[in-house]
């Protein structure tokens, strides 16, 4: 599950963004002050950070500097009413990936987040290809050769995660965190992963794919040709 940090002091706007992105299957953390944002940046890694510049207790530009000093590569979109060219240039020079002035449409924000994640995680590609399996990252669809595979959201996330980590043994704990986010800590065991893996393998096989997802005893799973 992709993790988003919203650092925005306008609580209604922050709530609206978090609700919208939650429906888009992102996991959102929120911070309303400079101090809260700084603490979360130090504590966690995120796929994308939405950063307001005018914050109680400090300036968002300082948080960008913190990311740069810590050599973090989290994607950053500045969302700010401060639409000056100097702020924009300064933010981009410090490592921000995009600058979206307020007010904005949530659908546009979501599209920009997706573009940054594709650029950073998928080298800008709109699709993942593995043998006869093709994943369209924009439409969030899966095909085996030309056969459409109907997956649940969790099965889709699981497949994308395995494809991004092909030829590597992935622990059940890592898989649980990838598809459940911080909620993975609430599970007593990882039996639910076995169920999702089983269903995913069955659907891919029914569409004509070979069995690439291997169970590695005592360790986890591995997507590989051999």
MOKA-V10612 format. One record per backbone hydrogen bond with DSSP energy under -1.0 kcal/mol. NH is the residue of the N-H (numbers start at 0). CO is the residue of the C=O. E is the energy in kcal/mol with one decimal. If there is no record, write none. Layout:
# MOKA-V10612
((NH | CO | E) (NH | CO | E))
This chain:
# MOKA-V10612
((3 | 26 | -3.2) (4 | 47 | -2.0) (5 | 28 | -2.9) (6 | 49 | -3.3) (7 | 30 | -2.1) (10 | 8 | -1.2) (13 | 9 | -2.8) (14 | 10 | -2.6) (15 | 11 | -2.3) (16 | 12 | -2.6) (17 | 13 | -2.6) (18 | 14 | -2.5) (19 | 15 | -2.4) (20 | 16 | -2.9) (21 | 17 | -2.0) (22 | 18 | -1.5) (24 | 21 | -1.5) (25 | 20 | -2.3) (26 | 1 | -3.0) (28 | 3 | -2.7) (30 | 5 | -2.7) (33 | 55 | -2.4) (36 | 32 | -2.3) (37 | 33 | -2.6) (38 | 34 | -2.1) (39 | 35 | -2.1) (40 | 36 | -2.3) (41 | 37 | -1.7) (42 | 38 | -1.5) (43 | 39 | -2.6) (46 | 2 | -2.1) (47 | 2 | -1.5) (48 | 74 | -2.8) (49 | 4 | -3.3) (50 | 76 | -2.7) (51 | 6 | -2.5) (54 | 57 | -1.2) (57 | 54 | -1.7) (59 | 52 | -2.8) (61 | 58 | -1.4) (63 | 59 | -1.8) (64 | 60 | -1.9) (65 | 61 | -1.8) (66 | 62 | -2.1) (67 | 63 | -2.2) (68 | 64 | -2.9) (69 | 65 | -2.1) (70 | 67 | -1.2) (71 | 66 | -2.4) (74 | 46 | -1.1) (76 | 48 | -3.1) (77 | 97 | -2.5) (78 | 50 | -2.2) (82 | 80 | -1.6) (87 | 83 | -2.1) (88 | 84 | -2.7) (89 | 85 | -2.7) (90 | 86 | -2.7) (91 | 87 | -2.4) (92 | 88 | -2.6) (93 | 89 | -1.5) (94 | 91 | -1.2) (95 | 90 | -2.4) (96 | 75 | -2.4) (97 | 75 | -1.3) (99 | 77 | -3.5) (101 | 79 | -1.8) (108 | 104 | -2.0) (109 | 105 | -2.5) (110 | 106 | -1.9) (111 | 107 | -2.2) (112 | 108 | -2.3) (113 | 109 | -2.4) (114 | 110 | -2.0) (115 | 111 | -2.0) (116 | 112 | -2.4) (117 | 113 | -2.4) (118 | 114 | -2.2) (119 | 115 | -2.6) (120 | 116 | -3.0) (121 | 117 | -1.7) (123 | 117 | -2.4) (124 | 121 | -2.2) (127 | 134 | -2.4) (129 | 132 | -2.8) (132 | 129 | -2.7) (133 | 142 | -2.9) (134 | 127 | -2.9) (135 | 140 | -2.7) (136 | 125 | -2.4) (139 | 135 | -1.7) (140 | 135 | -1.2) (142 | 133 | -2.7) (143 | 146 | -2.7) (144 | 131 | -3.0) (146 | 143 | -2.7) (148 | 141 | -2.9) (155 | 151 | -2.6) (156 | 152 | -2.5) (157 | 153 | -2.5) (158 | 154 | -2.4) (159 | 155 | -2.6) (160 | 156 | -2.5) (161 | 157 | -2.4) (162 | 158 | -2.6) (163 | 159 | -2.3) (165 | 162 | -1.3) (166 | 222 | -3.3) (167 | 164 | -1.5) (169 | 220 | -3.4) (174 | 170 | -2.1) (175 | 171 | -2.7) (176 | 172 | -2.1) (177 | 173 | -2.0) (178 | 174 | -2.1) (179 | 175 | -1.9) (180 | 176 | -1.9) (182 | 179 | -1.4) (183 | 180 | -1.9) (184 | 181 | -1.3) (185 | 182 | -1.8) (186 | 183 | -1.4) (192 | 189 | -1.1) (193 | 189 | -1.0) (194 | 190 | -1.7) (195 | 191 | -2.1) (196 | 192 | -3.0) (197 | 193 | -2.8) (198 | 194 | -2.4) (199 | 195 | -2.6) (200 | 196 | -2.8) (201 | 197 | -2.1) (202 | 198 | -2.3) (203 | 199 | -2.4) (204 | 200 | -2.4) (205 | 201 | -2.2) (206 | 202 | -1.2) (207 | 204 | -1.2) (208 | 203 | -2.7) (211 | 209 | -1.2) (213 | 221 | -3.4) (215 | 219 | -2.8) (218 | 215 | -2.4) (219 | 215 | -2.1) (220 | 169 | -2.4) (221 | 213 | -2.3) (223 | 211 | -2.5))
